[in-house]
Amino acid sequence: MWNSLNNLRLLSPSIPAIVKVIVFFSTWVCLWLPIATIVAIALKWHPPQPLGNKKLPLLASLYLIVPLILWATNWIEGTSFTDWGWYWQPATLISSLLGLTLAAVSLAILFGVQLTAGWIELQSSKIQTETGEIIINPWASILKPSTLMTLLLAAWISGTEELIFRGCLQNLLQQDYSILTAGAIASFIFAIAHLIWAAKETIPQLPGLWLMGMVLTLARIADNGSLGLALGLHAGWIWGITIVDTESLINPTGRTPEWITGIAAKPLAGAAGILLLLATATVLLLI
């Protein structure tokens, strides 16, 4: 095996970028499938059953082997994580916080406009006080300890995906393509990869997921090659949309077609979500 890796390292400069990407994902899947099978058996899950709360353990098993794949890719390519935009600097943290803030503001505007227009309504949460009084508080589902755990999970997922798609894949593809073409290909793979978890729900979101990938590519360009801004944006969107989805914070009013607010209440499957991404791209161009 070591000889094979050495030979691959020697041949790497002559291998087309797209072939490298195929080898990357093929290796990742081959390593993951035995682990995923064990996890699925332990969870008593098998296709085509819906994943539900079993998705997180399977996702964790997939992403926990990513460092090994990325390290091997770095060694074969003779590169480093820094080359992929992973900088351990205070400026990276600042960029991530800026991206997180921008994501939160963009989602607030998205849902705020729809609430004002009467397209959606806020689902109130009831809190019972010690005296037995019932208080209607729409923010009860947001301002609670579990939201911090959701943020940490979003940071882990977004960090892993940004390092893969806007870092490793982007750089590999730029060996043969322009930065925008490489970004378009990486974003296409990014969108298609989401089909593994819930194909039926994901298909209407594919255009939005592709555009999201392109916006995150633009975020890396705007951040001078660093993944900080893209990571913060990605984490903020995952965090906000996950909270809205899992807590059922909003309900469509039926006053506008579903393709505007988002098919199956998924923002990326609607025109409003697409406009949000385009507006974010405009902001990034002005930075």
VEXDREN-2710 file (C-alpha; in Angstrom, 1 decimal):
% VEXDREN-2710
k/r/px/py/pz
1/MET/0.0/0.0/0.0
2/TRP/2.8/2.4/0.9
3/ASN/4.5/1.7/-2.5
4/SER/1.1/2.5/-4.2
5/LEU/0.9/5.8/-2.4
6/ASN/4.5/6.7/-3.3
7/ASN/3.7/5.9/-7.0
8/LEU/0.6/8.0/-6.8
9/ARG/2.6/10.9/-5.4
10/LEU/5.1/10.6/-8.2
11/LEU/2.3/10.4/-10.9
12/SER/0.2/13.2/-9.3
13/PRO/1.4/16.1/-11.5
14/SER/0.3/14.2/-14.6
15/ILE/-3.1/13.1/-13.4
16/PRO/-6.1/15.2/-14.5
17/ALA/-7.7/17.2/-11.7
18/ILE/-11.1/15.6/-12.3
19/VAL/-9.6/12.1/-11.9
20/LYS/-8.0/13.2/-8.6
21/VAL/-11.5/14.3/-7.4
22/ILE/-13.0/11.0/-8.4
23/VAL/-10.2/9.1/-6.6
24/PHE/-10.7/11.3/-3.6
25/PHE/-14.4/10.5/-3.2
26/SER/-14.0/6.8/-4.2
27/THR/-11.5/6.3/-1.5
28/TRP/-13.6/8.2/1.1
29/VAL/-16.7/6.1/0.3
30/CYS/-14.8/2.8/0.3
31/LEU/-13.4/3.6/3.7
32/TRP/-16.7/4.8/5.1
33/LEU/-19.0/2.0/3.8
34/PRO/-17.8/-0.7/6.3
35/ILE/-18.1/1.8/9.2
36/ALA/-21.5/3.0/8.0
37/THR/-22.7/-0.6/7.8
38/ILE/-21.7/-1.3/11.4
39/VAL/-23.3/2.0/12.6
40/ALA/-26.5/1.2/10.6
41/ILE/-26.8/-2.2/12.2
42/ALA/-26.2/-0.8/15.6
43/LEU/-29.0/1.8/15.0
44/LYS/-31.3/-0.9/13.5
45/TRP/-31.6/1.2/10.3
46/HIS/-31.6/0.2/6.7
47/PRO/-32.7/1.8/3.4
48/PRO/-35.2/3.0/2.4
49/GLN/-36.3/3.8/6.0
50/PRO/-36.2/7.6/6.7
51/LEU/-33.1/8.5/8.7
52/GLY/-34.7/10.8/11.2
53/ASN/-32.5/11.1/14.3
54/LYS/-30.2/8.4/13.0
55/LYS/-28.7/10.8/10.5
56/LEU/-26.3/12.4/13.0
57/PRO/-24.4/9.1/14.0
58/LEU/-24.0/8.2/10.3
59/LEU/-22.9/11.7/9.4
60/ALA/-20.4/11.6/12.3
61/SER/-19.0/8.3/11.0
62/LEU/-18.6/9.9/7.6
63/TYR/-16.9/13.0/8.7
64/LEU/-14.6/11.5/11.4
65/ILE/-12.5/9.8/8.7
66/VAL/-12.1/13.1/6.7
67/PRO/-8.9/14.1/8.5
68/LEU/-7.2/10.9/7.3
69/ILE/-8.4/11.4/3.7
70/LEU/-7.3/15.0/3.7
71/TRP/-3.9/14.2/5.3
72/ALA/-3.3/11.6/2.6
73/THR/-4.3/14.1/-0.2
74/ASN/-2.0/16.7/1.3
75/TRP/0.9/14.2/1.3
76/ILE/0.3/13.0/-2.2
77/GLU/-0.1/16.6/-3.6
78/GLY/2.8/18.0/-1.5
79/THR/0.6/20.7/-0.1
80/SER/-0.7/21.7/3.3
81/PHE/-3.9/22.8/5.0
82/THR/-2.7/26.4/4.8
83/ASP/-2.6/26.1/1.0
84/TRP/-6.3/25.2/1.2
85/GLY/-7.1/28.3/3.2
86/TRP/-7.1/26.8/6.7
87/TYR/-5.2/29.5/8.6
88/TRP/-4.7/29.3/12.4
89/GLN/-4.7/33.1/12.9
90/PRO/-6.8/35.6/14.8
91/ALA/-7.8/37.1/11.5
92/THR/-9.5/33.8/10.6
93/LEU/-11.6/33.8/13.7
94/ILE/-12.6/37.4/13.1
95/SER/-13.6/36.5/9.5
96/SER/-15.6/33.5/10.8
97/LEU/-17.5/35.7/13.3
98/LEU/-18.1/38.2/10.5
99/GLY/-19.5/35.4/8.3
100/LEU/-21.7/34.1/11.2
101/THR/-23.1/37.6/11.7
102/LEU/-23.8/38.1/8.0
103/ALA/-25.6/34.7/7.9
104/ALA/-27.7/35.5/10.9
105/VAL/-28.6/39.0/9.6
106/SER/-29.5/37.5/6.1
107/LEU/-31.8/34.9/7.6
108/ALA/-33.4/37.5/9.9
109/ILE/-34.1/39.7/6.8
110/LEU/-35.3/36.6/4.8
111/PHE/-37.9/35.5/7.4
112/GLY/-38.6/39.1/8.5
113/VAL/-39.7/40.1/5.0
114/GLN/-41.8/37.0/4.6
115/LEU/-43.5/37.6/8.0
116/THR/-44.2/41.2/7.1
117/ALA/-45.7/40.2/3.8
118/GLY/-47.8/37.6/5.5
119/TRP/-46.3/34.7/3.6
120/ILE/-45.3/32.9/6.8
121/GLU/-46.3/33.1/10.5
122/LEU/-44.3/32.7/13.6
123/GLN/-45.1/29.6/15.7
124/SER/-45.3/30.8/19.3
125/SER/-44.0/28.7/22.2
126/LYS/-45.8/28.4/25.5
127/ILE/-43.8/28.7/28.8
128/GLN/-45.4/27.9/32.1
129/THR/-44.2/29.9/35.1
130/GLU/-43.9/28.7/38.7
131/THR/-47.2/30.3/39.4
132/GLY/-48.8/28.3/36.6
133/GLU/-49.2/31.3/34.4
134/ILE/-48.9/30.5/30.6
135/ILE/-46.7/33.0/28.7
136/ILE/-46.6/33.1/24.9
137/ASN/-42.9/33.6/23.9
138/PRO/-42.0/33.1/20.3
139/TRP/-38.3/33.2/21.2
140/ALA/-38.4/30.4/23.7
141/SER/-37.3/27.9/21.2
142/ILE/-34.3/30.0/20.2
143/LEU/-32.9/31.3/23.4
144/LYS/-32.2/28.0/25.2
145/PRO/-29.0/26.0/25.9
146/SER/-29.5/23.5/23.1
147/THR/-29.0/26.2/20.5
148/LEU/-25.4/26.5/21.6
149/MET/-24.9/22.8/20.9
150/THR/-26.6/23.3/17.5
151/LEU/-24.1/26.1/16.8
152/LEU/-21.1/23.9/17.7
153/LEU/-22.5/21.1/15.6
154/ALA/-23.0/23.6/12.7
155/ALA/-19.4/24.8/13.1
156/TRP/-18.0/21.2/12.9
157/ILE/-20.1/20.3/9.8
158/SER/-19.3/23.6/8.0
159/GLY/-15.6/23.4/8.9
160/THR/-15.4/19.9/7.5
161/GLU/-17.3/20.7/4.4
162/GLU/-15.5/24.0/3.7
163/LEU/-12.1/22.3/4.1
164/ILE/-13.3/19.6/1.6
165/PHE/-15.2/21.6/-1.0
166/ARG/-13.8/25.2/-0.9
167/GLY/-10.4/24.0/0.2
168/CYS/-9.2/20.7/-1.1
169/LEU/-11.5/20.2/-4.1
170/GLN/-11.2/23.9/-5.1
171/ASN/-7.4/23.7/-5.2
172/LEU/-7.3/20.4/-7.0
173/LEU/-9.7/21.6/-9.7
174/GLN/-7.8/24.9/-10.1
175/GLN/-4.9/22.8/-11.4
176/ASP/-6.8/22.4/-14.7
177/TYR/-9.6/25.0/-14.5
178/SER/-10.1/28.7/-13.8
179/ILE/-11.1/29.6/-10.2
180/LEU/-14.8/30.1/-11.2
181/THR/-15.0/26.9/-13.2
182/ALA/-13.4/25.0/-10.4
183/GLY/-15.8/26.6/-8.0
184/ALA/-18.8/25.6/-10.2
185/ILE/-17.7/22.0/-10.4
186/ALA/-17.0/21.8/-6.6
187/SER/-20.4/23.4/-5.9
188/PHE/-22.1/20.9/-8.2
189/ILE/-20.5/18.0/-6.3
190/PHE/-21.4/19.8/-3.0
191/ALA/-25.0/19.9/-4.0
192/ILE/-25.2/16.3/-5.3
193/ALA/-23.5/15.0/-2.2
194/HIS/-26.5/16.1/-0.1
195/LEU/-28.7/13.5/-2.0
196/ILE/-27.2/10.8/0.2
197/TRP/-29.2/11.8/3.2
198/ALA/-32.7/12.7/1.9
199/ALA/-32.9/12.5/-1.9
200/LYS/-36.6/13.4/-2.1
201/GLU/-36.2/16.6/0.0
202/THR/-32.9/17.5/-1.6
203/ILE/-33.9/17.4/-5.3
204/PRO/-35.9/20.7/-5.1
205/GLN/-32.9/22.3/-3.2
206/LEU/-30.2/21.3/-5.7
207/PRO/-30.1/24.7/-7.6
208/GLY/-30.0/26.5/-4.2
209/LEU/-27.3/24.3/-2.9
210/TRP/-25.2/24.8/-6.0
211/LEU/-25.7/28.6/-5.7
212/MET/-24.8/28.4/-2.0
213/GLY/-21.6/26.6/-2.9
214/MET/-20.7/29.4/-5.4
215/VAL/-21.4/32.1/-2.8
216/LEU/-19.1/30.3/-0.3
217/THR/-16.5/30.1/-3.1
218/LEU/-16.9/33.9/-3.5
219/ALA/-16.5/34.2/0.3
220/ARG/-13.1/32.5/0.1
221/ILE/-12.0/34.8/-2.7
222/ALA/-13.2/37.9/-0.8
223/ASP/-11.3/36.7/2.3
224/ASN/-8.0/36.5/0.3
225/GLY/-8.0/32.7/0.1
226/SER/-8.9/32.1/3.7
227/LEU/-11.8/29.8/4.6
228/GLY/-12.8/31.9/7.6
229/LEU/-15.5/33.9/6.1
230/ALA/-17.0/30.9/4.2
231/LEU/-16.9/28.8/7.3
232/GLY/-18.8/31.4/9.3
233/LEU/-21.4/31.9/6.6
234/HIS/-21.9/28.2/6.2
235/ALA/-22.2/27.6/10.0
236/GLY/-24.6/30.5/10.4
237/TRP/-26.9/29.3/7.7
238/ILE/-26.9/25.7/9.0
239/TRP/-27.5/26.9/12.6
240/GLY/-30.3/29.3/11.8
241/ILE/-32.2/27.0/9.3
242/THR/-31.7/23.9/11.7
243/ILE/-33.3/25.8/14.6
244/VAL/-36.2/27.1/12.5
245/ASP/-36.7/23.6/11.1
246/THR/-36.4/21.4/14.2
247/GLU/-38.3/23.8/16.4
248/SER/-41.0/24.4/13.8
249/LEU/-40.7/28.1/14.4
250/ILE/-42.5/29.2/11.2
251/ASN/-45.6/28.0/9.3
252/PRO/-46.5/29.0/5.7
253/THR/-49.8/30.9/5.6
254/GLY/-50.6/29.7/2.1
255/ARG/-51.0/33.2/0.8
256/THR/-48.2/32.7/-1.7
257/PRO/-47.0/29.8/-3.8
258/GLU/-44.7/27.3/-2.1
259/TRP/-42.0/27.8/-4.8
260/ILE/-41.6/31.4/-3.4
261/THR/-41.2/30.6/0.3
262/GLY/-39.6/27.2/-0.2
263/ILE/-40.9/23.8/-1.2
264/ALA/-41.5/21.7/1.9
265/ALA/-40.5/24.7/4.0
266/LYS/-36.9/24.5/2.8
267/PRO/-35.6/28.0/2.1
268/LEU/-33.1/26.8/-0.5
269/ALA/-36.0/25.3/-2.5
270/GLY/-37.7/28.7/-3.0
271/ALA/-37.2/31.9/-4.8
272/ALA/-36.9/33.9/-1.5
273/GLY/-33.9/31.7/-0.5
274/ILE/-32.3/32.1/-3.9
275/LEU/-32.6/35.9/-3.6
276/LEU/-31.0/35.7/-0.2
277/LEU/-28.0/34.0/-1.7
278/LEU/-27.7/36.5/-4.5
279/ALA/-28.0/39.4/-2.0
280/THR/-25.2/37.8/0.1
281/ALA/-23.1/37.4/-3.1
282/THR/-23.6/41.1/-3.8
283/VAL/-22.4/42.0/-0.2
284/LEU/-19.3/39.9/-0.7
285/LEU/-18.5/41.6/-3.9
286/LEU/-18.6/44.9/-2.1
287/ILE/-16.3/43.8/0.7
END
